[in-house]
Amino acid sequence: MDGQIQTNRPTLLPDRYPEGDLFICDVTDAIPKDDLGTMEHPLFSLATKADTGQRHYEHNGITLTVTPSSLGLATIHDKDILIYCISQLVAKLNNGKPTSRTLHLTARDLLVTTNRRTDGRGYEQLVSAFERLSGTRIKTNLKTAGEEISEGFGLIDSWRIVRQTKSGRMSELRVNLSDWIFNAINAREVLTISRDYFRLRKPLEKRMYELARKHCGRRSEWKISLKLLQKKTGSSSTLKEFRRLTRAIVKDDIANDHMPDYSIRLGLDSNGSSDMVTFVNRGTVPGSGVNSFASLIPPLDPDTYHRARLQCPGFDVYTLERQWREAFAAVGAGPPRDPDAAFLGFCRRLTSNARA
């Protein structure tokens, strides 16, 4: 089971630091970033209790085996730490600063940025999360930076906490990311996510948001069958239970509009034979506005972004897309016959000019 206990609590966790934290200097400049590999594939457990079962996943030629330690699999809430680390490194890349697999962090900064408590319990949960992240082992043929990795690795290689002896407070964190995650960051295989992601209570909501951000992106909507969504979330529930959990999330979203960036609806397909889940863009994703001539060009296929990243390593493909659309608007050109091919041609010319 995925630990989706129904209560009368608010749908979102409270924003514990609505005005930021005056003691944090650079953290708020690090926009939350998530890596495409872990967004696409179910590496993290949705359970709220120790999940000690090994999981196997296969989809479209991708195979995945996730093996837990005795403490259980890393959870989707543990992933907040990984997102924080990724965000810090991407911010350094954007500012032209050197990066390393080893990060030196402050526990309080991490907890505040991920909307967690900074009391004793918050620090205890942080230690447990590090243990699960380092103990969970992955074997896969996923690709990062154009390389296929067919070996076992952890999400983080190691971690170290320095405590002040008298107060017992954590004064420094040191985290060594895996080569796999570090390669993904350097290849810019990341996406910006909403800060409200850290306020989502239910593990399944966080996983659904990741998939919507990855597949819907800035398109108007994205549809997926309930059965395939269950597979891609990594839910261990039966299909009947997964349908119930999804309906509860949809009901909450209709009542409160609480899901970041995308609303979610559940209905039947055009034949009325199977359940379909639809994610609708709220227009809050950066660059998703529709009030411009450039937006007359139809949305691009998700695979096009992947191909563009391979053609233009180190570039933000969404920034390239905006420039490409604005170029069409500047000359008053109509939408291209094949938008995906036209955009990839733009990327090829950009790469050729950069090498000239």
C-alpha positions in Angstrom: 0.0 0.0 0.0 1.1 3.6 -0.7 0.3 5.1 2.7 -2.4 7.5 1.4 -4.3 7.9 4.6 -7.4 10.1 4.2 -7.9 12.8 6.9 -9.6 16.2 7.2 -6.2 18.0 7.2 -5.6 20.8 4.7 -4.5 19.4 1.3 -1.2 21.3 1.4 1.3 21.5 4.2 1.6 25.0 5.6 4.2 27.3 4.1 6.4 27.3 7.1 8.7 30.1 5.8 6.4 32.4 3.7 8.8 35.4 4.0 12.0 33.4 3.5 14.7 33.2 6.1 17.0 36.2 6.7 19.8 33.8 7.7 19.9 32.2 4.3 21.8 34.2 1.7 22.0 32.2 -1.6 19.6 29.4 -1.1 16.5 31.2 -2.4 18.3 31.9 -5.7 18.5 28.2 -6.3 15.3 27.5 -8.2 14.1 23.9 -7.5 15.3 21.5 -10.2 14.5 17.8 -10.7 16.4 15.4 -12.9 14.6 13.8 -15.8 15.6 10.2 -15.1 14.1 10.0 -11.6 11.0 12.1 -12.8 10.3 9.5 -15.5 10.9 6.3 -13.7 9.7 5.0 -10.3 12.9 4.9 -8.3 11.3 6.1 -5.0 8.9 4.3 -2.7 5.4 5.9 -2.1 5.0 4.0 1.2 4.9 5.8 4.5 6.3 2.7 6.3 9.6 1.0 5.7 9.4 -0.6 2.2 11.9 -3.4 2.2 10.8 -5.2 -1.0 12.9 -5.2 -4.1 11.1 -3.7 -7.1 11.5 -4.4 -10.8 10.3 -2.1 -13.6 10.4 -2.3 -17.3 9.0 0.1 -19.9 9.9 0.9 -23.5 13.2 -0.9 -23.3 14.2 0.6 -19.9 14.8 -1.9 -17.2 15.1 -1.0 -13.5 15.8 -2.9 -10.4 15.8 -1.0 -7.1 17.1 -2.8 -4.0 16.5 -1.4 -0.5 18.8 -1.6 2.5 17.5 -3.0 5.8 16.0 0.4 6.5 13.9 0.3 3.4 13.8 2.0 0.0 14.3 5.8 -0.3 10.9 7.5 -0.3 9.5 10.2 -2.5 9.8 12.5 0.5 13.5 11.6 0.8 13.9 12.8 -2.7 13.5 16.4 -1.5 17.1 16.2 -0.4 18.2 15.1 -3.8 16.2 17.9 -5.5 17.9 20.4 -3.1 21.3 19.1 -4.1 20.5 19.2 -7.8 19.2 22.7 -7.5 22.3 24.0 -5.7 24.6 22.5 -8.4 22.4 23.8 -11.3 22.5 27.3 -9.7 26.3 27.1 -9.6 26.4 26.0 -13.3 24.2 28.9 -14.3 26.5 31.3 -12.4 29.6 29.9 -14.1 31.0 28.5 -10.8 32.9 25.1 -10.6 30.9 22.1 -9.5 31.7 18.9 -7.8 30.0 15.6 -6.8 30.7 16.6 -3.2 28.4 19.3 -1.7 29.0 21.1 1.6 25.6 22.1 2.9 24.0 23.6 6.0 21.2 21.4 7.5 19.0 24.4 8.4 19.2 25.8 4.8 18.1 22.4 3.4 15.2 22.0 5.9 13.9 25.6 5.3 14.2 25.3 1.5 12.3 22.0 1.4 9.6 23.4 3.9 10.6 21.0 6.7 10.7 21.6 10.4 13.9 22.8 12.0 13.3 21.2 15.4 14.9 18.0 16.7 12.5 15.8 14.9 13.3 17.5 11.6 17.0 16.8 12.1 16.3 13.2 13.0 14.2 12.7 9.9 17.0 14.2 7.8 19.5 11.6 9.1 17.0 8.7 8.3 16.5 10.1 4.8 20.3 10.2 4.2 20.6 6.6 5.3 17.8 5.4 3.0 19.2 7.4 0.0 22.7 6.0 0.4 21.4 2.4 1.1 19.1 2.2 -1.9 20.9 0.6 -4.8 19.8 0.8 -8.5 20.6 -1.3 -11.5 19.4 0.1 -14.8 20.2 0.8 -18.4 19.0 4.4 -18.2 21.0 7.0 -20.1 22.5 10.2 -18.8 24.5 12.7 -20.8 24.3 10.3 -23.8 25.9 7.4 -21.9 24.1 4.2 -21.0 24.8 3.0 -17.5 24.4 -0.7 -16.9 25.7 -1.1 -13.4 24.6 -0.8 -9.8 24.8 2.6 -8.0 23.3 4.5 -5.2 21.4 7.8 -5.4 24.1 9.3 -3.2 27.5 7.6 -2.6 28.1 8.8 0.9 27.1 11.5 3.5 28.7 13.0 6.6 27.2 15.2 9.3 29.3 17.3 11.6 27.7 18.1 15.0 28.7 20.8 17.5 29.5 18.9 20.6 27.9 21.2 23.2 24.7 22.1 21.4 24.2 18.9 19.4 23.2 20.9 16.4 24.3 19.9 12.9 26.8 22.5 11.7 27.7 21.0 8.3 26.5 18.4 5.9 28.7 16.8 3.3 27.0 14.8 0.5 28.7 12.9 -2.3 26.3 12.4 -5.2 26.5 9.4 -7.5 28.2 9.8 -10.9 24.8 9.0 -12.5 23.1 12.0 -10.9 26.1 14.3 -11.3 26.3 13.4 -15.1 22.6 14.3 -15.5 23.1 17.7 -13.9 26.1 18.5 -16.1 24.1 17.5 -19.1 21.3 19.8 -18.0 18.9 16.9 -18.0 16.8 18.7 -15.4 13.5 20.6 -15.2 12.3 23.5 -13.0 9.6 22.5 -10.6 7.2 24.5 -8.4 8.3 25.3 -4.9 4.9 24.1 -3.8 6.0 20.6 -4.6 7.5 20.6 -1.1 4.1 21.3 0.4 2.3 18.3 -1.1 1.3 15.9 1.6 0.6 12.7 -0.2 3.4 10.7 -1.8 1.2 9.9 -4.8 0.5 13.6 -5.4 4.2 14.3 -5.5 4.8 11.5 -8.0 1.9 12.6 -10.2 3.2 16.1 -10.3 6.6 14.9 -11.4 5.1 12.9 -14.3 2.9 15.8 -15.3 5.8 18.2 -15.3 7.9 15.8 -17.4 5.2 14.8 -19.9 2.8 17.7 -20.0 5.4 20.4 -19.6 4.0 23.5 -21.2 1.5 21.8 -23.4 -2.2 22.5 -22.7 -2.9 19.0 -21.4 -1.6 15.4 -21.1 -3.7 12.3 -21.0 -2.6 8.9 -19.7 -4.5 5.7 -18.9 -5.0 5.0 -15.2 -3.3 1.6 -15.6 -0.2 3.1 -17.2 -0.1 5.9 -14.6 -0.2 3.4 -11.8 2.8 1.6 -13.4 4.8 4.9 -13.9 4.1 6.1 -10.3 5.5 2.8 -8.9 2.4 2.3 -6.9 2.1 -1.0 -5.1 -1.7 -0.7 -4.7 -4.2 -2.8 -6.7 -5.7 -1.0 -9.6 -9.0 -0.7 -7.7 -7.2 0.9 -4.8 -5.2 3.1 -7.1 -8.4 4.4 -8.7 -9.8 5.2 -5.3 -6.6 7.1 -4.3 -6.6 9.0 -7.6 -10.3 10.0 -7.2 -9.5 11.3 -3.7 -6.7 13.5 -5.2 -9.0 14.7 -8.0 -11.7 15.5 -5.5 -9.3 17.6 -3.4 -8.0 19.4 -6.5 -11.4 20.3 -7.7 -12.3 21.7 -4.3 -9.0 23.4 -3.5 -7.0 23.8 -6.8 -4.0 22.7 -4.7 -1.9 20.8 -7.3 0.9 23.0 -8.5 1.0 23.9 -12.2 -1.5 21.3 -13.3 -5.1 20.4 -12.5 -6.0 16.7 -12.6 -9.2 15.0 -13.7 -10.3 11.4 -14.0 -12.8 10.1 -16.6 -13.4 7.5 -19.3 -11.6 7.4 -22.7 -13.5 8.2 -25.9 -14.7 4.6 -26.1 -16.0 4.7 -22.6 -14.0 1.5 -21.9 -11.1 2.5 -19.7 -10.1 5.1 -17.1 -8.1 8.1 -18.3 -6.3 10.7 -16.2 -5.9 14.2 -17.7 -3.5 16.8 -16.4 -4.4 20.3 -17.5 -1.8 23.1 -17.6 -2.8 26.0 -15.3 -0.5 28.4 -17.2 1.8 28.8 -14.2 4.8 26.8 -15.7 7.5 29.3 -16.8 7.0 30.1 -20.4 3.6 28.5 -20.7 1.6 31.6 -21.5 -0.6 31.5 -24.6 -1.1 35.2 -25.3 1.6 35.6 -27.9 2.0 35.1 -31.7 4.8 32.6 -31.0 2.4 30.3 -29.1 0.4 29.7 -32.3 3.0 27.1 -33.1 1.7 23.8 -31.8 3.3 22.2 -28.7 6.4 20.1 -29.4 6.5 16.4 -28.9 8.3 15.4 -25.6 10.8 13.3 -27.5 11.8 16.4 -29.4 13.2 18.0 -26.2 15.3 14.9 -25.5 16.7 15.0 -29.1 17.4 18.7 -28.7 19.3 18.1 -25.5 21.5 15.6 -27.3 22.1 18.1 -30.1 22.8 21.1 -27.8 24.4 19.7 -24.6 24.7 22.4 -21.9 21.8 24.5 -23.2 18.4 24.9 -21.6 16.1 23.5 -24.3 13.1 25.5 -23.1 15.1 28.7 -23.5 16.0 27.6 -27.0 12.4 26.9 -27.7 11.4 30.4 -26.6 14.0 32.0 -28.8 12.9 29.9 -31.7 9.3 30.8 -31.3 10.1 34.5 -30.8 12.2 34.4 -34.0 9.1 33.2 -35.9 7.0 36.0 -34.3 9.6 38.6 -35.2 9.3 37.9 -38.9 5.6 37.3 -38.9 6.0 33.8 -40.2 3.2 31.3 -39.9 3.5 28.1 -38.0 6.0 25.6 -39.7 4.6 22.5 -41.3 6.6 20.3 -39.0 7.3 22.2 -35.8 9.4 19.4 -34.3 11.7 19.2 -37.3 11.9 23.0 -37.6 13.0 23.3 -33.9 15.6 20.6 -34.2 16.9 22.3 -37.4 17.2 25.5 -35.3 19.2 23.6 -32.7 21.5 22.1 -35.3 22.2 25.5 -36.8 22.9 26.9 -33.3 25.4 24.1 -32.6 27.1 24.6 -36.0 27.5 28.4 -35.5 28.9 27.8 -32.0 31.6 25.5 -33.5 32.4 27.8 -36.4 
